[in-house]
Amino acid sequence: MSGSPRDHTGYLPIAEHGLIGDLRSVALVGTDGTIDWYCCPSFDAPSVFASILDAERGGCFELAATVPARTKQFYFPDTNVLITRFYTEDGVGEVQDFMPVDGDTVETERHRLIRRVVCVRGSIPFRTRVAPRFDYGAQPHTLRMVGDVAVFETPKLSLGLTATVPLETEGPDVRADFKLSEGESAVFALDQVGGEVTPRRCARTEAEEQFNSTVAYWRHWLSASKYRGRWREMVHRSALTLKLLTYAPTGAIVAAPTTSLPEQLGGERNWDYRYVWVRDAAFCVYALLRLGFTSEAEAFMDFLIRHVSPDGHGHSGPLQIMYGIDGRTDLTERELGHLEGHQGSAPVRVGNAAADQLQLDIYGALIDSIYLYDKWAKPISSDQWDDVSALVDWVCENWDQPDEGIWETRGGRKNFLYSRLMCWVAIERAIRMANRRGLPADLNRWRECRDVIYRRIMKRGWSETRQAFVQHEDGDVLDAAVLMMPLTKFIAPTDPKWLSTLDALTEELVSDSLVYRYDPTASPDGLRGDEGTFSICSFWYVEAMVHAGRIDEARLAFEKMLTYANHLGLYAEEISNTGEQQGNFPQAFTHLALISAAFNLDRALG
C-alpha cells in the first residue's frame, strides 16, 4: 500500500496510524513516519505531541525520507515494534519505532521512545523535526543544548532528545537532515528527564540491544497465548494491542489511548477514553482468561477489587461507571478551546462527565467478571464476597430505576432493557457463586428479585408490533445492545422470540455485516449528528448468530468485519459510511469482542 498523504489541512486519517507503548503510555505513529499523539508519562497525562487533534498547535515528531516515497507500515512479527518503510527511487529505508519495556525502576521513569532509522538498500536522505507542545499545546517550553542532548523544559515535565546525527535548533524545535547509505543507521531517543533520570545518550549499540530486548519481551509475552484457532494473526494482534492499553503500575486497562477523535467528522461526539470503564471488565477478564493471560486478568481484577468497591454511595450508586488509571474518581470534563480538533472536529475534551451518570448495567458487568475469575482463575476471598453481596443487595433495591444506559446517552434517563438485563446478570451470577461455593447469601430474596426482573423484561421489553425485544420498556426502538441477551445466557439462543429479534435487528441495524447501535432519529440521544456502525456490536452480532446456529452467516459476517480493520489489524470505535475508522483509536472493547467472537466461532466450526 502507499501511505495516505496528509490532507491539505495537515491530517492523516485516524486509521493511518500504528501504536507503540511501554505499558504506561503509548504513541501513535502515522504511515508517513510522524508521531501524531504521545502523552507522557502516562495515558491520561497531558499530551506532548497532539497533531492528530491540531495540526498547527498540537506538536509532532516528524521523521521521513526527504524525497518522494511510497510507504508501508507493519509490525515486526509477534511484537509491538512498528516498522514504517520508505520506498524511493534510490533505495529502501525504514524507521523502527518502539518503547522499551524495562523492569528497572529508574529506567522505567525514563519512558524512552526510540526511533531507529536504517537504510536497507541504496541511499536515502532523511529529515526530522521534533516539535513538542506541552500540556495539550498550552504550555510554552524552553530549549537548551546540554552537550549534544536537546532538553525541552517546562515546570512540570522535561524531555531530553539524543541522536547519533547532529541536531540543529530552530526556535523552540529541533531538526536534523542526514543521508544514510546501505547498512547505515541513525538513532533518536526521547526520554523524560528530571529527578534521578538524567539525560543519557542512546548509542547505536544500545539501541540495538533495546530493540532486541523489546522484541524478546513481546514474543515471550505472546507465547503464553493458548489460542490455536483459524484467526491467529488477528486474535494475537488484538491481544498485543490490549496489552499496550494496560497500565502496568495498577493493572488498569484504558478504553482507548486517545481523546476526542470524532465519531463523525465535524460532529460533536468527541470524548476522552483514557480511563477504565467498569463495563469492559467482564469482557476483559473473559478474553484474557480464554487466551491464557491469567496474570493480566489477575492484575485487572486486583485493580477492580482495590478501587471499585462499594464504599461510598454517590448519587450514581456505590460504583462509578469509570475510574482513572490510578483509581481516582474525579474525572471532571473540560473543553480545550485552543485546539481545533481532528480535521476541525471540535470540541476537544479532557475528562469525562459521563463518570457521574447512573448506568445500572455496570453491576452485571463487574459481578460477571468476578464470577468468571472465581470459576476459571482463583476463588475470591471472604472480604470480596462481602463486597459482592453488598452490591447485589443494592441492585435488588435499585434495579427498576431509569438510567442513562450503556450508550451513555445525554437525552434523559429511560428504562433501558440492557440495564435490566445486566441487573439480572448481577444477581444470577452471585447466586451461582453462592451455590457453587456454599457462600452465605440471602438467596430467597435474590432469587425472587432475579425472577421479577426476568418477567419484567419478557413482558415490557418485548414489542408485539415489532416482534422483537426493544431498547427500552414500552417502546419499539431497536437497539444492538439486546444482542447480549443470549450471550449472557438470559434467553435460549434458539428461542422463537430471540430468533425473531435477531431477524428484526438484521433487517434494520445491519449493513453489510456492520451493525449500528440504534437509530438516533427514532431514539434521540441528546446529541447532534449521525454516527457510523459500532464495531463491538458487529462482533456481538457474529456471536449471537453462532449461538443461534447460523454458523455460515456468522463466519461471513466475521470475515467481512476483519476486512474493515486498518493495515495493522487495528480498530477504532466505529466504521463510517465510507468504511473509514472513526472515534478513539484503537478501542479495547472492539478488540475484546473480536477475541470473543473468534473463540466462539472457532469452537462452533470444530
Secondary structure, DSSP 4 states (H G I P E B T S, - for coil): -PPPPP-TTS---TTSEEEEE-SS-EEEEETTS-EEEEESSSTTSPEEE-TTT-TTTS-EEEEEESS--EEEEEEPTTSS-EEEEEEETTEEEEEEEE-----SHHHHTT--EEEEEEEEEEEEEEEEEEE--HHHHTB--EEEEETTEEEEE-SS-EEEEEESS--EEETTEEEEEEEEETT-EEEEEEEEEBTTB------HHHHHHHHHHHHHHHHHHHTT----STTHHHHHHHHHHHHHTEETTTTEE-S-S-B---SSTTSS---B--SEEGGGHHHHHHHHHHHT-HHHHHHHHHHHHHHS-S-S-BTTBSS-SEE-TTS------EE-TTS--GGG-PPPEES-GGGGS--THHHHHHHHHHHHHHHHT-PPPHHHHHHHHHHHHHHHHHTTS-B-TTTT-SS--B-BHHHHHHHHHHHHHHHHHHHHHT----HHHHHHHHHHHHHHHHHHSEETTTTEE-SBTT----BGGGGHHHHTTSS-TT-HHHHHHHHHHHHHHEETTEE-SB-TTTS--S--S---EEHHHHHHHHHHHHHTT-HHHHHHHHHHHHTTS-TTS---SEE-TTS-EESSSS-HHHHHHHHHHHHHHHHHH-
